[in-house]
Amino acid sequence: MKTTGMRKNTQAGVVPAKVSKPKERYILGESGCYFETAEYLMGKLGVEKVIDLLHNPVTTIAPCQGDSLKVNFETEAGETKFVGFITNGDALIPLDASHVDAIKEHIADGTILPAVTADELVAMF
């Protein structure tokens, strides 16, 4: 039996447990919402680049499946790249198309700051 391309030491139908990675989140002014960077961009942006990204006219905010909004960036070559989500923080209110304009206003008028991480929060106790 040829096993090329098969994973070793796995059982049929067993899915490995998904490990939750820390999120890189930024507070969007007084909106109560967060910008969460895409996994491939974690650790690469920082607050200044997030501000530049969210103020860039080629950055779009649109509804997606689920309770958040997706943030895309269009490159000079016309390629659309997913760069993150806007979530409603810890609130249970789903975001949809009716929230986009208000969130854009908070981005334009408010301060964008890194959210407190779990380690920073614990250090405050």
N, C-alpha and C positions, 0 to 999 in steps of 0.2 A: 504494500500500500504506500503510495506516495503522499507525503505530508507537507510538501513545500507550500509555504504561505500560511500554514495552520499554526495557531498559538499553542505552545507547550503548556502542560499542567493546567488545563482548563477543563471543566466539565460542561457537557452540553446543557444549555439552558440556564447556566449560572452566570449572572451579571456581577462583575466586581462592584463593591460599594463605591459610590461617588464621594470623593473627599471634597468638602466645601473649602474653597480658597477664600482668603480675606478679600474684601472688596475695596477698591480705591474709589472713594466717594467725595464729592464736593457739594457743599451747601449752595443752593441757588437763591441768593438774596433772602428776602422774607417770605418766599413762596412755600416753605416747608418741604420743598422737593430737593432731590439730590441728582447730580449727574454721576453715573457710575461708568467708569471707563471700560471699554472692551478688554477682554482678558489679554489679548496680544499687545495692548498698549499699557498695561499696568507697569508702573514705575518709570514710564518714559515721558510723561507729560508735565506734571507739576502744575501749580495753580496758574502761572502766567500763560502757559500753552493752552490750558483749559479755557481761560478767558479769551485768548485769541481765537480758539476753535469755535466757541459758542457765539462770538461776535462776528465771525466770518460770514459774508453773504452767501457763500456756497455750502454752508452747513445747513442741513434741513432737519426739522423735528417733525415726526409724523407718528400717528398711531400704529401699533403693531399688535400681534396676538398677545393676550395677557393684560396685565394691569398697568403697563408702563408705556412710555413713548420711546421710539428709536431715534437715534441721532446718527445721521449720515453726513459724509463729507465728499464732495465731488472734486476729484483731482483735475489738474490742468489738462490731462489726457482724456477727460470725460468719464473716468471710471468712478463709480460710486462705492465708497468704502464705509462699512459700518464702524462707528467709533465709540458707541456706548448707548446707554439707556438713561432716560430721566424717569425716576421713580418718585412715588409720593412718600418717601421716607418710611416711617413705621405706621403710617395711617392706612386704614383699610379701604380707602377711596380709590377706585381704579381711575387711571388717567385715560382720556380719549381725545378725539379731535377738538372737542369744545374747550379743552384746557391749553391748547398750544399757544394761542395769542397771549393769554395771561402769563404763561411761563416765559415767553419771549420778553414781555414787559419787565418781569422780575430780573431776567438776565441783563437787560439793557440798563435798568435803573439800580439794581442792587449790587451788593458785594458778593463775589464768589470766593469761598474759602474752603480749605480742606476740612472734611468732617473728622471728628474725633475717632481714632481707631480704638479697637478693643483694648489694646495694651495701654494706650493713653488714658482711657477711661478707668481702668483698674488702678493705674498709678495715682489717680485723683482720690481714691478712697482713703 
